[in-house]
Amino acid sequence: MNRLTHLRFWQFVPIVLLLLGCTAQAQSSGPPWLTISANLYPYLSSVDDDVDATIQTLADLPGRFSYFSYVNMKGVVTDGSAVFDRSEQNLRYSITDKLPLDLNLQGVFVKGDGNDFYQVGMTWRVHDTSAWSGFFDRNNIIYRLTLQLKQFNTGTSGVWAMEHWFLWRMNRISDRLYMSGFIDQTFGQDLPDTMPSSPIIAEVQFGARVWKDFYAVAEYRNNQRRVGNEENIAVGIEYKFRF
């Protein structure tokens, strides 16, 4: 089964079973819906040991809940292995229909021992804010801002994070095109002097639907925790499984 020793399956199996169960239960009545995106990146411009395979999951769940996750792996394309690198699991709860705010619980699993941690915070669905929703709707843009107010299992206190995420469906140009991306920034960590005090990890992805649910994708990546090799470009393919 190749080298999957670092992929801790037990952490993800219950979540997948829950999502499939909720989706199957609601097939005849509509939501929740489930989308799983599988990405492979045969081309990496300058950092050869960067992530070259990603699985993303997005689901609407019953009772105001929603779910988003990704699992990053290395070596899938470059040397035929599959080494776990990092995963984030997010469970969100919409507080009320009157405010575009979600409670957010996030689990972050990182390769190696003792690197996993959890965060709790609040997500502001900026695109659903009444004063600006018309602009975002007209331009087919979704934008979320998350403040992770408390971090656990880090060994330090006072660590918090800010996360920006957007999706732009470029329908005015073509309904085959989209652009998405994120910026994650962490504050309050005790880091080496060679690293920025509040480093960011950012990606921008451009996708074009080629045939049915197959997409060609290109990403710009900037990881300030990877000192000396911060920038990279990845080109690959994506397939979306929709339920």
PyMOL commands that set and color helices and strands:
alter all, ss='L'
color gray80, all
select helices_A, chain A and resi 9-11+13-25+126-128+133-138
alter helices_A, ss='H'
color red, helices_A
select strands_A, chain A and resi 34-44+53-60+65-74+83-96+99-110+117-125+141-152+160-169+177-187+200-211+214-223+231-242
alter strands_A, ss='S'
color yellow, strands_A
deselect
rebuild
show_as cartoon
